[in-house]
Amino acid sequence: MKRTLLLSTALTLLTSACAVTSGTAPPALTGGPWLNTASQAAGPSLADLRGKVVIVNFWVYSCINCHNSLPTLKSWYSKYRDQGLEIVGIHTPEFESDKPTANVIASLKDDGVTWPILQDNDSKNWRAWQNQAWPTFYLIDRAGKVRSVHRGEISSRFPQAIPGLEANLKSLLAEK
């Protein structure tokens, strides 16, 4: 009986401490400033984006794997935005030098990133989502549920994940 209770308690604790996974509703986005939005004080909430397919991308501009993933994201944004795709970037710094907003804005301009970006200097979103790596991509369906998670670069250097992710994206966009 003690062993069963201990195991049950441990499983409950592990389940409640799990990272955002497929089939779950992700935490609300908090903090700021927001970049590439009408106001740095406010950006789109995930609730506001219900009805759209959303890619939430945890990244940092100084990460080469994040940087290399931008052409794939830009291609998808261009190709699928009119079909209901939105991308929300969460810029979570790894180093102090990644924190100045002016540096992030300059990087967005240099890289041609136009989707909304939430600057997460205090890592509140990183912790709430229990994110573990840069870059990480969360694919969220029109109902607001996470349908897939990919950690790692998506680029011509590491193309193996791109066909599966794009197929998932197309499938979610086809769901009405």
Residue pairs with C-beta under 8 A, 6 or more apart in sequence:
17 130
18 130
19 129
19 130
19 131
19 132
19 149
20 26
20 27
20 129
20 130
20 131
20 138
20 146
20 149
21 146
21 149
22 146
22 147
22 148
22 149
23 145
23 146
23 147
24 145
24 146
25 144
25 145
25 146
26 46
26 56
26 129
26 138
26 140
26 144
26 146
27 125
27 128
27 129
28 45
28 46
28 47
28 128
29 43
29 45
29 46
29 88
29 90
29 118
29 125
30 124
30 125
30 128
31 118
31 119
31 120
31 121
31 122
31 124
31 125
32 40
32 41
32 42
32 43
32 118
32 119
33 40
33 41
33 101
33 119
34 40
34 41
34 42
34 43
34 116
34 117
34 118
34 119
35 91
35 101
35 104
35 105
35 108
35 116
35 117
35 118
35 119
36 108
36 113
36 114
36 115
36 116
36 117
37 43
37 44
37 116
43 88
43 116
43 118
44 86
44 88
44 116
46 54
46 56
46 88
46 140
46 144
47 144
49 86
49 88
49 140
49 144
50 142
50 143
50 144
51 84
51 142
52 84
52 85
52 86
52 142
53 80
53 84
53 85
53 86
53 139
53 140
53 141
53 142
53 169
53 172
53 173
54 85
54 86
54 87
54 88
54 138
54 139
54 140
55 73
55 76
55 85
55 86
55 87
55 88
55 137
55 138
55 139
55 140
55 169
56 87
56 88
56 89
56 90
56 129
56 137
56 138
56 140
57 69
57 73
57 87
57 88
57 89
57 90
57 135
57 136
57 137
57 138
58 90
58 92
58 125
58 126
58 129
58 131
58 133
58 134
58 135
58 136
59 66
59 69
59 89
59 90
59 91
59 92
59 134
59 135
60 66
60 91
60 92
60 93
60 94
60 98
60 134
61 67
61 91
61 98
61 103
61 104
61 107
61 108
61 111
62 94
62 95
62 97
62 98
63 94
63 134
63 135
65 134
65 135
65 152
65 153
65 155
66 134
66 135
66 153
67 111
68 153
68 155
68 157
68 158
69 135
69 137
69 153
69 154
69 155
70 111
70 113
71 155
71 156
72 154
72 155
72 162
73 87
73 115
73 154
74 112
74 113
76 85
76 87
76 166
76 169
77 85
77 87
77 114
77 115
80 169
80 170
80 173
83 173
84 142
84 173
85 169
85 173
86 115
86 116
87 115
87 116
88 115
88 116
88 117
88 118
89 113
89 115
89 116
89 117
89 118
90 117
90 118
90 120
90 125
90 126
91 98
91 104
91 117
91 118
91 119
91 120
92 120
92 121
92 123
92 125
92 126
92 131
92 134
93 99
93 120
93 121
93 123
94 134
97 103
98 104
99 121
101 119
104 117
104 119
107 113
108 117
118 125
120 126
125 131
129 138
132 151
133 151
133 152
135 151
135 152
135 153
135 154
136 149
136 150
136 151
137 149
137 150
137 151
137 154
137 165
138 146
138 148
138 149
139 146
139 147
139 148
139 149
139 150
139 165
139 168
139 169
139 172
140 146
140 147
141 147
141 172
141 175
142 172
142 175
142 176
147 168
147 172
148 165
148 168
150 161
150 165
152 158
152 161
154 161
154 162
154 165
